[in-house]
């Protein structure tokens, strides 16, 4: 009887190991397909952009330092780059301060009532709302009601609303992952709730919070639909210098170029996509380095 039991256990263990190997192989194949598609996409964009660089009179300096023009070889992205940085700076500041503060309140201060559970459920559902709905909301509230006009400030606030649910949910998960023993130890030493949150919980949760913000900002930087609804300009010969200036952003400028019939503008749009990717990777790299620094300092 013992031998039969042992043999059955070994057969189950063999089946589980076989299933684990199959699942691992499926995951590797899926990752390989995704990476292959990404490499093909990047190769196509780079090839198209290289065609623009080879045009007579075109240069990377012109692309990064000049304003858009009626000629592809003399068009640049400088107003769109500055506009993107303005909008994203406002978006990151508002979403971080308001989103993290909301998560701290819901996790550390709010009572576990049905009302708060309903609020958290609605916040999670807001993450699935189409971005164009936030554009209509921004046009109605920030542009019309608050009279901010079609400015970088209104655009930044709109994108902050767009990514706020993701920031709140990810921040809640990071705060919830902090062991309760840390809070109990702080209270045992006589610290107030705010001191426990500020000195103990938040430093532990900050790397996870930054991870959520990185993902949210990556989405916001590529959004064009809300800003089109709000009235972002498709041709801006000047760079914004204040939060109340008119603006354009890289996705809108790329869309304008790709919609032109001339092949030179399509190549120019591909070069703009590379600039957008480089800017996105740069911001993400800075956030990842900051997150790793905080993790290493905490472990040390």
RAHUBEL-V626192 format. One record per backbone hydrogen bond with DSSP energy under -1.0 kcal/mol. NH is the residue of the N-H (numbers start at 1). CO is the residue of the C=O. Records with the same first field share a line. If there is no record, write none. Layout:
NH=CO, CO
//
This chain:
5=1
6=2
7=3
8=4
9=5
10=6
11=7
12=8
13=9
14=10
15=11
16=12
17=13
18=14
19=15
20=16
21=17
22=18
23=19
24=20
25=21
26=22
27=23
28=24
29=25
30=26
31=27
32=28
33=29
34=30
35=31
36=32
37=33
38=34
39=35
40=36
41=37
42=38
43=39
44=40
45=41
46=42
47=43
48=44
49=45
50=46
51=47
52=48
53=49
54=50
55=52
58=55
63=59
64=60
65=61
66=62
75=72
77=63
78=66
81=77
82=78
83=79
84=80
85=81
86=82
87=83
88=84
89=85
90=86
91=87
92=88
93=89
94=90
95=91
96=92
97=93
98=94
99=95
100=96
101=97
102=98
103=99
104=100
105=101
106=102
107=103
108=104
109=105
110=105
113=111
117=113
118=114
119=115
120=116
121=117
122=118
123=119
124=120
125=121
126=122
128=125
129=126
133=130
135=131
136=132
137=133
138=134
139=135
140=136
141=137
143=138
144=139
145=140
146=141
148=142
149=143
151=149
152=245
153=243
155=151
156=152
157=153
158=154
159=155
160=156
161=157
162=158
163=159
164=160
167=163
168=164
169=165
170=166
171=167
172=168
173=169
174=170
175=171
176=172
177=173
178=175
182=179
184=180
185=181
186=182
187=183
188=184
189=185
190=187
191=186
196=192
197=193
198=194
199=195
200=196
201=196
202=197
204=200
205=201
206=202
209=205
210=206
211=207
212=208
213=209
214=210
215=211
216=212
217=213
218=214
219=215
220=216
221=217
223=220
228=224
229=225
230=226
232=227
233=247
245=242
253=249
254=250
255=251
256=252
257=253
258=254
259=255
260=257
266=262
267=263
268=264
269=265
270=266
271=267
272=268
273=269
274=270
275=271
276=272
277=273
278=274
279=275
280=276
281=277
282=278
283=279
284=280
285=281
286=282
287=283
288=284
289=285
290=286
291=287
292=288
293=289
294=290
295=291
296=292
297=293
298=294
299=295
300=296
//
